[in-house]
Amino acid sequence: MDMKIIKSEKRICSCCMEEHEVKTVLVMNHATFKNCTVDYEATYLFCELAEELYMDEQQMQDNDIRLKDAYRKKEGLLTSSDIIGIRAKYGISQSDLCKLLGWGGKTITRYESHQVQDKAHDTILKKIGQDPEWFLSLLDSAKDNLSSESYQKYFKAATILYEEDQDVYLRKAIEASYAKFHGNYMVHGNAELSLDKVVDVIRYFASSINVTSLYKVKLMKLMWYADALAYKIRGTAITGLVYQALPMGAVPVGHNFIIDLNDVPCEEVDMGETNAYHFSLVGELTFPTLSKEEKDILDVVIEKLGKMSKNDIVNFMHKEKAYVETAPRDIIQFKYVESLQI
C-alpha cells in the first residue's frame, strides 16, 4: 500500500497498546458514496508492529468530510470549505446565514461538516457567493431577525463586495469595447490599455492645485493631451485609451464607464437642469502606476492647460490638426501629434 508519511511521534499506540513511534500517513482511498465512485486522500495512524492502519476520532470525522467533498467535486457541488469561504466573504455566522435564507438553524453547520447539500440549496449558496447585491436584499428582508451590530457588520462587508464587483464589471465592459482596437497602434498610441494608469492619470490631474475647475469636459481634453504628448515624446501613449472626435473635442471611448471606476475621485454635482461631474483629490497622494517620465509629461500638460476654463480648452482643442482632420465621431489617430500645440 502506498503511504505518504506526514509525521511520526512516540506515543501509546491504541492498535497494539505498546509505546513506540506511530506514524501519521496519507493514503489514497477508493470508495462509493451515493452510487458514485470517488478517490480521495485520507489520513490514518500506522502501527509498524501490527502493520495496520487505524483512525482516531478526529481522523474519522476528517476523512468523512474528505470523502463527501470528493463526491461534491465530482457532482459539481460546493465543498464544505467552499461554503465556509462564502460565509467568510461576508463575515456571517452559520446561524445568521440560515436566518437570511429561511433555513433550519443547523443547516449550514451540517453542510460544513457531515451532510451533503441538495442541488437546490447548492444553487442558492452559489448565488450568495457570486451576487452580493442579492445578499444585500436578503439581509434587508431579515433585518428584524438580526442584532443591529450583526446587521451593520454584514451590510458593510456586502457593500464592499458589491462595489468591487461593480468595478470588475466596469473594467470588463471597457476592455470589451477596446477589443476591436487591439493591434492598431495608431489609434491607441502604441500602448496597451491600462485602466490602472487611466485611474492614476485622472487622480494626478485631480490632485494638482494648478488644475482649476476640473469637470468632465476639461478632464477628457487633458487626458488626450497627456497621451498625445507622451506619444510625441517617446512613441508610446500613457493610458492606451482611444479617443473620438466629439463636438466638445477629444473624448475617450467608454468615458461614461471610466469615471465610475473605483478610486476615481468623481463627485456628481446638481446643476439644476442637469448634473456635472467634478474631480478633486485631497489627502494621501500616490500614483503607483505612473513613472517619473509620465508624471513629468502630465506636469507639462498641467502647466500649459491646467488653468484654462472649459470653453478655452475646448476652443484650443478645436484648433488641433488631429481634431480638424478627423471626421465627427471618428477615432482620432496619433499620427497628428507632430503638430501638437503644446
C-alpha positions in Angstrom: 0.0 0.0 0.0 1.3 3.4 -0.9 1.5 5.7 2.1 2.9 9.2 2.5 4.3 9.9 5.9 3.1 13.2 7.4 4.7 13.0 10.8 6.0 10.5 13.3 5.8 10.7 17.1 6.5 8.4 20.1 3.2 7.6 21.9 1.0 4.8 23.2 -0.3 3.0 20.1 -4.0 2.2 20.5 -3.7 -0.5 18.0 -1.1 -2.7 19.8 -1.2 -0.8 23.2 2.6 -0.5 23.2 4.6 2.7 23.3 6.6 3.3 20.1 6.9 5.6 17.1 3.4 6.0 15.5 3.3 7.4 12.0 0.5 9.6 10.7 0.2 8.8 7.0 -1.8 9.9 3.9 -3.4 7.1 1.8 -5.4 7.3 -1.4 -8.8 5.7 -0.8 -11.3 4.4 -3.3 -14.9 4.4 -2.1 -18.5 4.6 -3.2 -20.9 7.3 -1.9 -24.5 7.6 -3.1 -23.7 5.2 -6.0 -20.8 7.4 -7.1 -17.2 6.0 -7.0 -14.6 8.6 -5.9 -10.9 8.7 -5.0 -9.8 10.8 -2.0 -6.9 11.2 0.3 -7.4 10.0 3.9 -5.2 10.3 7.0 -4.5 7.3 9.2 -2.3 6.2 12.0 0.1 3.4 11.2 1.3 0.8 13.6 4.5 -0.8 12.3 4.4 -3.6 14.9 1.0 -4.8 13.8 1.4 -3.4 10.2 -2.1 -2.0 10.4 -3.8 1.3 9.7 -6.3 2.7 12.1 -8.0 6.1 12.8 -8.6 8.2 15.9 -12.0 10.0 16.3 -10.8 13.3 14.6 -9.4 11.4 11.6 -12.7 9.6 11.2 -14.5 13.0 11.1 -11.9 14.5 8.7 -11.9 11.5 6.4 -15.7 11.5 6.2 -15.6 15.2 5.1 -12.9 14.3 2.5 -15.0 11.5 1.1 -18.0 13.7 0.8 -16.0 16.7 -0.6 -14.6 14.3 -3.3 -18.2 13.4 -4.1 -19.3 17.1 -4.1 -16.5 18.0 -6.6 -17.4 15.1 -8.9 -21.1 16.2 -8.9 -20.3 19.9 -9.3 -21.4 20.9 -5.8 -19.8 23.3 -3.4 -17.3 21.6 -1.0 -17.6 22.2 2.8 -14.6 24.6 2.6 -16.3 26.4 -0.3 -19.3 27.0 1.9 -17.1 28.2 4.7 -15.4 30.5 2.3 -18.7 32.0 1.2 -19.6 32.8 4.8 -16.2 34.2 5.4 -16.6 36.7 2.5 -19.5 38.3 4.4 -18.2 37.5 7.9 -21.6 35.9 8.7 -22.2 33.2 11.2 -23.7 29.9 10.4 -27.0 30.6 12.3 -27.4 34.1 10.8 -26.9 32.8 7.3 -29.7 30.3 8.0 -31.9 33.2 9.1 -31.2 35.1 5.8 -32.1 32.0 3.8 -35.1 30.9 5.9 -33.4 27.5 6.6 -33.3 25.5 9.8 -30.8 26.8 12.3 -28.3 24.0 11.9 -28.5 23.5 8.2 -25.2 25.4 7.3 -23.4 23.7 10.3 -24.3 20.3 8.8 -23.3 21.3 5.3 -19.9 22.5 6.5 -19.4 19.1 8.2 -21.1 15.8 7.5 -24.1 16.4 5.3 -24.0 16.9 1.5 -26.4 19.6 0.4 -29.0 19.0 -2.3 -28.7 20.8 -5.6 -31.4 23.3 -4.9 -29.6 24.5 -1.7 -26.3 24.4 -3.5 -27.6 26.7 -6.3 -28.7 29.2 -3.6 -25.4 29.1 -1.8 -23.5 29.6 -5.1 -25.7 32.7 -5.9 -25.0 34.1 -2.4 -21.2 33.7 -3.1 -21.4 35.3 -6.6 -24.0 38.0 -6.0 -23.5 40.4 -3.1 -26.4 42.6 -4.4 -28.8 39.6 -3.8 -27.2 39.1 -0.3 -28.0 42.7 0.5 -31.6 42.2 -0.5 -31.8 39.1 1.7 -30.1 41.0 4.5 -32.7 43.8 4.3 -35.6 41.2 4.5 -34.0 39.5 7.5 -33.1 42.8 9.3 -35.6 42.3 12.1 -34.2 38.9 13.0 -30.6 40.1 13.4 -28.9 42.1 16.0 -28.1 45.7 15.0 -24.4 45.0 15.3 -24.5 41.9 13.2 -26.7 43.6 10.5 -24.2 46.6 10.2 -21.2 44.2 10.0 -22.8 42.1 7.2 -24.1 45.2 5.4 -20.6 46.8 5.4 -18.9 43.6 4.1 -21.5 43.0 1.4 -21.4 46.7 0.3 -17.6 46.5 -0.2 -18.0 43.3 -2.2 -20.8 44.8 -4.3 -18.6 47.8 -5.1 -15.7 45.6 -6.0 -18.0 43.5 -8.3 -19.2 46.7 -10.0 -15.6 47.7 -10.7 -14.8 44.3 -12.2 -17.9 44.6 -14.4 -17.0 48.1 -15.5 -13.4 47.1 -16.3 -14.6 44.1 -18.3 -17.1 46.3 -20.2 -14.4 48.9 -21.0 -11.9 46.2 -22.0 -14.6 44.6 -24.3 -15.2 47.9 -26.0 -11.5 48.2 -26.7 -11.0 44.7 -28.1 -11.6 45.8 -31.7 -8.7 48.3 -31.4 -6.2 45.7 -30.4 -3.0 45.9 -32.5 -4.0 49.2 -34.2 -1.2 51.3 -32.6 -2.2 54.5 -34.5 -5.5 54.7 -32.6 -4.2 53.7 -29.1 -0.9 55.4 -29.3 1.2 52.2 -29.3 0.1 51.4 -25.7 -1.9 48.6 -24.3 -5.0 49.8 -22.4 -4.2 50.1 -18.7 -7.2 51.1 -16.6 -4.9 51.4 -13.6 -3.0 54.1 -15.4 -6.2 55.7 -16.5 -7.3 56.0 -12.9 -3.9 57.3 -11.8 -3.8 59.9 -14.6 -7.2 61.2 -13.5 -6.2 61.2 -9.9 -3.0 63.1 -10.8 -4.9 65.9 -12.6 -7.5 66.0 -9.8 -4.8 66.4 -7.1 -3.0 69.4 -8.7 -3.6 72.8 -7.3 -2.7 74.1 -10.8 -5.7 72.5 -12.4 -8.7 74.7 -11.8 -12.4 73.8 -12.1 -11.8 70.2 -13.2 -15.1 69.0 -14.7 -15.5 66.1 -17.1 -15.2 68.0 -20.4 -11.9 69.6 -19.3 -10.6 66.3 -17.9 -11.2 64.5 -21.2 -9.1 67.1 -23.0 -6.3 66.9 -20.5 -6.2 63.2 -20.9 -5.9 63.3 -24.7 -3.2 65.9 -24.5 -1.3 63.7 -22.0 -1.4 60.7 -24.2 -0.7 62.7 -27.4 2.3 64.5 -25.8 3.6 61.2 -24.4 3.4 59.6 -27.9 5.1 62.6 -29.4 8.0 62.5 -26.9 8.6 58.7 -26.7 6.4 57.0 -29.3 4.1 55.5 -26.6 1.0 56.9 -25.0 0.4 56.6 -21.3 -3.1 55.0 -20.9 -3.8 53.2 -24.1 -7.1 55.0 -24.4 -8.7 55.5 -27.8 -10.3 59.0 -28.4 -13.2 60.1 -30.6 -13.7 63.5 -32.1 -16.9 64.7 -30.4 -18.4 68.2 -30.6 -16.6 69.3 -27.4 -13.3 67.8 -28.5 -11.4 64.5 -27.9 -13.3 62.1 -25.6 -12.1 58.5 -24.8 -14.2 55.5 -25.8 -16.0 54.3 -22.7 -15.8 57.7 -20.9 -19.0 57.2 -19.1 -17.7 53.9 -17.5 -14.3 55.3 -16.9 -15.4 58.0 -14.5 -17.2 55.3 -12.4 -14.1 53.2 -11.8 -13.0 52.6 -8.2 -10.7 55.3 -6.8 -11.7 57.9 -9.5 -12.4 61.0 -7.3 -15.6 62.0 -9.1 -18.4 63.9 -7.5 -21.8 64.3 -9.2 -22.9 68.0 -8.9 -26.5 69.1 -9.3 -26.5 72.0 -11.7 -30.3 72.4 -11.8 -31.5 71.1 -15.2 -28.5 68.8 -15.5 -25.7 67.2 -13.5 -22.0 67.8 -13.8 -19.1 65.7 -12.8 -16.3 67.3 -10.7 -12.9 65.8 -10.0 -10.9 66.7 -6.9 -8.4 64.7 -4.8 -7.0 65.6 -1.4 -5.2 63.6 1.3 -2.6 60.9 0.6 -1.4 61.3 -3.0 0.1 58.2 -4.5 0.1 57.2 -8.2 1.9 53.8 -8.2 1.4 53.0 -11.9 3.0 56.3 -13.2 6.7 56.6 -13.9 8.6 59.8 -13.3 8.7 60.4 -17.0 4.9 60.1 -17.2 4.5 62.4 -14.3 6.8 64.9 -16.0 4.6 64.8 -19.1 1.4 65.3 -17.0 3.1 68.3 -15.4 3.8 69.9 -18.8 0.1 69.4 -19.7 -0.9 71.0 -16.4 1.4 73.9 -16.9 0.1 74.7 -20.3 -3.6 73.9 -19.9 -4.4 73.4 -16.2 -5.9 76.9 -15.6 -7.9 77.1 -18.8 -11.6 77.2 -18.5 -13.8 74.6 -20.1 -14.6 76.8 -23.1 -10.9 77.9 -23.5 -9.7 74.3 -23.6 -12.4 73.2 -26.0 -11.6 76.1 -28.4 -7.9 75.2 -28.0 -8.6 71.6 -28.9 -10.7 72.6 -31.9 -7.6 74.1 -33.5 -5.6 70.9 -33.2 -4.8 69.3 -36.6 -5.8 66.0 -35.0 -9.3 67.3 -34.4 -9.6 69.4 -37.6 -8.5 66.4 -39.8 -10.8 63.9 -38.1 -14.4 63.5 -39.2 -17.0 64.0 -36.5 -17.3 61.0 -34.2 -14.4 59.2 -35.9 -11.4 57.9 -34.0 -8.5 60.5 -33.7 -5.3 59.0 -34.9 -1.9 59.6 -33.2 -0.2 60.4 -36.5 -1.2 64.1 -36.0 0.8 64.6 -32.7 3.8 66.2 -34.5 1.7 69.4 -34.9 0.6 69.4 -31.3 0.1 72.9 -29.9 1.9 72.2 -26.6 
